[in-house]
């Protein structure tokens, strides 16, 4: 399986503008710029997209880990916060709030850690990955 995305950038780094399009067209000429990346401009940015990818990947991986152990989550609410420091993505902090009927706290923590270590986006990132998880 391969997925593609295209970036088009016009102009200088600070004053230029670009757009992103994904194969599925979920993003279709979606605007990004210096302001949307480093200030409060309209549009998306690479770090926001990595955070979305990490949160989604982790949630789906955890659902598979749980299924393999005989559990089905009512909900997995994941927030990923990606930090960019001095031009390097240094960390992704995952915060999970999960509702999983019948699971023990020990099995929950074990499953969440497995997903953190083994989701494909975690494996891709060369950054510190932390996880705060809560059963609700």
Protein Blocks (a to p, Z undefined) as FASTA:
>chain_A
ZZddddddedjfklmccddddfklmaghiacdfklmmmmcecddfklmmmmmmmmmmmmm
mmmmmmmnopacfbdcdddddddeehiafbdcdddddddehiafklmmmmmmmmmmmgmk
lmmpgcddddddddZZ
